[in-house]
Amino acid sequence: MTKKILFGLVLAALLGVVAIQAQAPAPSGLKRKILVKDDLAPMPATTAYVVETELAPGAESGWHTHAGHDFDYVRSGEAILEIEGKPPETLKPGMGVHIEPGAPHNVRNVGTEPFKIATVYIIEKGKPVATPVPPPAKK
């Protein structure tokens, strides 16, 4: 049953039915909208979010972490995903990505149109969806 619920949430995001919103204040040029938020009964102390995110051209999310899994599906636009300790990745429509819990990351819109993603978060109940963190030290 738990796998069916998780699969359904991920599938909904991959179909572009929903999108993203964090509880921290959003940087300028970033819009997040929670479309679904529900506690997962068979998974104690867990909340699932289905969210839509839109990042304006030239804007970035700001470095942040999530207190749970982050599954993203790129709907439109182009952006660079920076995850601490990994090489930057260019995100384009049709791509999917998973960001591990606690991984500091930043998304920067490098295109000329809004960057839109649909996201499913599986977060520890009571924790914020996103927590701002300082950028990693330059090497």
N, C-alpha and C positions, 0 to 999 in steps of 0.2 A: 504494500500500500504506500509506504514512504517513497519508494522508487517511482511509483506512478505519479505521485504528487510532484516530486522534483522534476520528472521528465515533462510533465504537463506545463510547469512553470518555464522551464528552459525552452520548450517548443513554442510557447506563446511569445517569448522574446524573439526567438529566431524567425518567427513569422512577421515580426514587426508590429505586433498588436499593441505593444506597450513600451514604456521607456523609463528614465532615471531621475531620481532626486535625492540629494543628500540632505542631512539635517543641519550641516554646517552652513554658514553664509556662503552664497555662491559668488565667485569672482565675477567681475564685469564681463558681459558677453556670454555668460553661461546660464542656460535655462534648464531646470530639472523639474519633472512632474511625476509624482508617484501615481501610478495607475491602479496598483493593487498592493495592499499591505495586509498580511494575515499571519497569525501565529500558526505554526505547524503542529497540530495536536499529536501526531504520532512521533514527532521529534521534539521532546521536551526542551524548553528554554531556547527555541529557535523561531525567528520571524523571517518570512519571505517577503521580498519586495519585487514588484515588476515596475520598471521605471523607464521613462523616456528622457533622453538628454539631448540638448542642442547646444553646440558651441559655435559662436559667431566666428567669421573669418578673422584670423590673427589672434584670437583669444586662446587662453589655456585654462585648464582646470585648476592649476595650482597643485603643488605636491601634497598628497594625502594618502591615507591608508583606509582599509575597510576591515571591520571586525568579523569578517566572514568571506565566503567565496563570492566572486564577481564574475559573471558570465555575460559577455557583450556580443552583440551582433551589429555590424556597421550597416546602416540603412542608406546613408548618402554622405558625400563629402570626402575629404582626405585629411588625415591627421597623423602626427607622430606620437607614438606611445613610448614613454621613457619609464622603465622599471629599474629601480636601483640595482646595480650589479649585473645588468643585462644590456646588450646593445639595443639602441633605439629601433623601433619597428614601425614601418609605414602601414597605416590602416586605410583600407579602401572598401567601397561597398561590396557586400556579400561575404566579407571576412568575419570570422568569429574569434574571440580571444577569452582566455580565462586568467584572472589575476588572483593569485593565492592570498589568503587572509594575512593581513599585516604587511604586505609588500608595498613600500613607498613607491608611488608612481605619479606621473603627470601626463596629461594629454594636451597636445598643441595643434590647433587647426592650422594647417599649412595651405589650405585651398582657398578658393574664391567664393565658395558657397558655405552655408551652415553645415557643420559636421553633426550628423544625427546618428545616435545609437539607441538600441533597445537593450536593456540590462535586466538580469535577474540577480538579486542579492539573496544569499542565505546567511543571515546574521544572527549572532548570539542575542537572545532577547534582552532588551533594555540597553543595548549598546547603540551608539550612533551609527548611521549608515557610513558616514565618512568623517574622518578626523584629519584636519590640516597638520602637516609636518613640515619642517624646514627642508629645503633642497639638500641633496647629498653633497658632501664636500667634493670639490673638483680635484681630480688626480693630477 
